[in-house]
Amino acid sequence: ITYLKEQRFPFVLIGKPYMDIEEITHVDNDNVRAAKEATEYLIGYGHEKIGFIGGSAELMVTVDRITGYQQALKNAGLTITKEYMIHEEFLREGGQGAVRELMALEHPPTALVVADDFMALGVLNKLDELGIKVPDDLSIVSFNNVLLAELARPPLTSVDINIFELGYQASKNLIVMVENNNEPTKRLIISHRIIERLSCSKPNQ
């Protein structure tokens, strides 16, 4: 971003800029709200011990999603437990390592918000190894609604972030920017929705 700005080279960012937010045209979801709604979805099932597995804490998407997760817990009068929040890379292996840590706790969570479908696949694999059943023993909501979320076993409830629309609006606004040097900076927010599948249920008493 710094290099492109120095070169005065036109660009549009997908995601929220880490800095100079008013100066960079970007297309993003409301990740705070999306994570808040995902957490509230689990609270609606009766879960009180909800964990969060996210990517690097240096990424704005992780910062926003963990903020939304904490807001939902706070609004519901639930305890924010530091041990329930784990940051890993957005990889299947990251999800596997995270879930191993969480399930080893004295009082493990009964539900998880996982910040990426690929991480959630790693979580599912590790839970299967540990003999923990989803959703009977642990409920999961993940993000992005990629095709693999639907093909997972069980199929994952996931937040659809409208990936196609993110790309479409980014390209469309870049073309406008190239055609008009005086085009003002924009912040475009793309809608999201929770796609319900079979990875959530009431907590196992």
C-alpha positions as CSV (number, residue, x, y, z in Angstrom):
1,I,0.0,0.0,0.0
2,T,2.8,2.4,0.9
3,Y,4.6,1.7,-2.4
4,L,1.4,2.1,-4.5
5,K,0.6,5.4,-2.8
6,E,4.1,6.7,-3.4
7,Q,4.0,5.8,-7.1
8,R,0.5,7.3,-7.3
9,F,-0.6,4.0,-8.8
10,P,-4.4,3.4,-8.8
11,F,-5.6,0.6,-6.5
12,V,-8.6,-0.6,-4.5
13,L,-8.2,-2.7,-1.4
14,I,-10.4,-5.7,-0.5
15,G,-10.5,-5.5,3.3
16,K,-10.0,-2.7,5.7
17,P,-6.7,-0.8,5.5
18,Y,-4.5,-1.0,8.6
19,M,-3.8,2.8,8.4
20,D,-4.8,5.8,6.3
21,I,-8.3,4.5,6.2
22,E,-9.8,7.8,4.9
23,E,-7.3,7.9,2.0
24,I,-7.8,4.4,0.5
25,T,-10.8,3.2,-1.4
26,H,-11.7,-0.2,0.0
27,V,-14.4,-2.8,-0.2
28,D,-15.1,-4.8,2.9
29,N,-17.8,-6.5,5.0
30,D,-18.8,-5.2,8.4
31,N,-16.7,-7.8,10.2
32,V,-17.5,-6.5,13.7
33,R,-21.2,-7.0,13.0
34,A,-20.7,-10.3,11.2
35,A,-18.8,-11.8,14.1
36,K,-21.2,-10.4,16.6
37,E,-24.1,-12.0,14.8
38,A,-22.3,-15.3,14.5
39,T,-21.6,-15.3,18.3
40,E,-25.2,-14.3,19.0
41,Y,-26.4,-17.2,16.8
42,L,-24.5,-19.6,19.2
43,I,-25.8,-17.8,22.3
44,G,-29.3,-18.3,20.8
45,Y,-28.8,-22.1,21.1
46,G,-28.0,-21.7,24.8
47,H,-24.2,-21.7,24.6
48,E,-22.4,-19.7,27.3
49,K,-18.8,-21.0,26.9
50,I,-17.9,-19.9,23.4
51,G,-14.4,-19.9,22.0
52,F,-12.8,-17.9,19.2
53,I,-10.2,-19.2,16.7
54,G,-8.9,-16.4,14.5
55,G,-6.0,-15.6,12.2
56,S,-3.0,-13.4,13.1
57,A,-3.9,-10.6,15.6
58,E,-2.1,-8.2,13.2
59,L,-4.8,-8.6,10.6
60,M,-7.6,-6.0,10.6
61,V,-10.1,-8.8,9.8
62,T,-9.1,-10.7,12.9
63,V,-9.2,-7.5,15.1
64,D,-12.7,-6.7,13.8
65,R,-14.1,-10.2,14.2
66,I,-12.8,-10.7,17.7
67,T,-14.2,-7.3,18.6
68,G,-17.7,-8.4,17.4
69,Y,-17.3,-11.7,19.3
70,Q,-16.5,-9.9,22.5
71,Q,-19.4,-7.4,22.0
72,A,-21.9,-10.3,21.7
73,L,-20.6,-11.9,24.9
74,K,-20.6,-8.7,26.8
75,N,-24.2,-7.8,25.7
76,A,-25.4,-11.3,26.8
77,G,-23.7,-10.8,30.2
78,L,-21.3,-13.7,29.5
79,T,-17.7,-13.8,30.7
80,I,-14.9,-13.0,28.2
81,T,-12.4,-15.8,28.8
82,K,-8.9,-15.0,27.6
83,E,-8.0,-18.8,27.3
84,Y,-10.9,-19.2,24.9
85,M,-9.4,-16.8,22.3
86,I,-6.7,-18.3,20.1
87,H,-4.9,-16.8,17.1
88,E,-3.5,-19.0,14.4
89,E,-2.7,-18.6,10.7
90,F,-5.6,-19.1,8.3
91,L,-4.6,-22.7,7.6
92,R,-6.1,-26.1,8.4
93,E,-3.1,-26.9,10.5
94,G,-3.7,-23.7,12.5
95,G,-7.2,-24.8,13.3
96,Q,-6.0,-28.2,14.5
97,G,-3.4,-26.7,16.9
98,A,-6.0,-24.3,18.3
99,V,-8.6,-26.8,19.0
100,R,-6.1,-29.1,20.8
101,E,-5.3,-26.2,23.2
102,L,-9.0,-25.4,23.8
103,M,-10.2,-28.9,24.4
104,A,-7.3,-29.5,26.9
105,L,-8.7,-26.8,29.2
106,E,-10.3,-27.7,32.5
107,H,-13.6,-26.2,31.3
108,P,-13.5,-26.3,27.5
109,P,-15.9,-24.3,25.3
110,T,-19.1,-25.9,24.1
111,A,-19.1,-23.8,20.9
112,L,-16.6,-22.1,18.6
113,V,-16.6,-19.1,16.3
114,V,-13.9,-19.9,13.7
115,A,-12.7,-17.0,11.5
116,D,-12.2,-19.0,8.3
117,D,-13.7,-22.1,6.7
118,F,-10.3,-23.6,6.0
119,M,-9.4,-23.3,9.7
120,A,-12.8,-24.9,10.6
121,L,-11.9,-27.9,8.4
122,G,-8.8,-28.4,10.5
123,V,-10.9,-28.0,13.6
124,L,-13.3,-30.7,12.4
125,N,-10.4,-33.1,11.6
126,K,-8.8,-32.7,15.0
127,L,-12.2,-33.1,16.8
128,D,-12.8,-36.3,14.9
129,E,-9.4,-37.6,16.1
130,L,-10.3,-36.6,19.7
131,G,-13.6,-38.4,19.5
132,I,-15.6,-35.1,19.9
133,K,-18.7,-35.0,17.8
134,V,-20.0,-31.9,16.0
135,P,-22.6,-30.6,16.8
136,D,-23.5,-33.0,19.6
137,D,-20.5,-32.2,21.8
138,L,-19.3,-28.9,20.2
139,S,-21.0,-26.4,17.9
140,I,-19.2,-24.4,15.2
141,V,-19.9,-21.3,13.1
142,S,-17.2,-20.3,10.6
143,F,-16.7,-17.6,8.0
144,N,-16.6,-17.0,4.2
145,N,-19.0,-19.8,3.1
146,V,-16.6,-21.3,0.6
147,L,-17.7,-24.5,-1.2
148,L,-15.8,-26.7,1.2
149,A,-18.0,-25.5,4.1
150,E,-21.0,-27.1,2.4
151,L,-19.0,-30.3,1.6
152,A,-17.6,-30.7,5.1
153,R,-18.9,-33.4,7.5
154,P,-21.0,-32.1,9.0
155,P,-21.7,-29.3,6.6
156,L,-20.6,-26.0,8.3
157,T,-22.9,-23.2,9.3
158,S,-20.9,-20.3,7.8
159,V,-21.1,-16.5,7.4
160,D,-21.5,-15.8,3.7
161,I,-19.4,-12.6,3.0
162,N,-20.5,-12.3,-0.7
163,I,-17.1,-13.1,-2.1
164,F,-18.2,-12.5,-5.7
165,E,-19.6,-9.0,-4.8
166,L,-16.4,-8.0,-3.0
167,G,-14.4,-8.8,-6.1
168,Y,-16.9,-7.2,-8.5
169,Q,-17.2,-3.9,-6.6
170,A,-13.4,-3.7,-6.2
171,S,-12.9,-4.1,-9.9
172,K,-15.7,-1.7,-10.8
173,N,-14.4,1.0,-8.6
174,L,-10.8,0.6,-9.8
175,I,-12.0,1.1,-13.4
176,V,-13.9,4.3,-12.3
177,M,-10.7,5.5,-10.6
178,V,-8.5,4.8,-13.7
179,E,-11.0,6.7,-15.8
180,N,-11.3,9.7,-13.5
181,N,-8.2,10.9,-11.5
182,N,-10.5,13.0,-9.3
183,E,-12.7,10.2,-8.1
184,P,-13.2,10.6,-4.3
185,T,-12.1,7.9,-1.9
186,K,-14.9,5.4,-1.0
187,R,-15.6,2.8,1.7
188,L,-18.0,0.2,0.3
189,I,-19.5,-2.3,2.8
190,I,-20.8,-5.5,1.3
191,S,-23.7,-7.4,3.1
192,H,-23.3,-10.7,4.8
193,R,-25.6,-13.5,6.0
194,I,-25.4,-16.6,8.1
195,I,-26.0,-19.8,6.1
196,E,-27.4,-22.4,8.5
197,R,-26.3,-26.0,8.0
198,L,-25.7,-28.8,10.5
199,S,-22.7,-27.8,12.7
200,C,-24.7,-26.2,15.5
201,S,-27.1,-27.5,18.2
202,K,-27.9,-26.9,21.9
203,P,-25.0,-27.5,24.4
204,N,-24.7,-31.1,25.5
205,Q,-25.7,-31.1,29.2
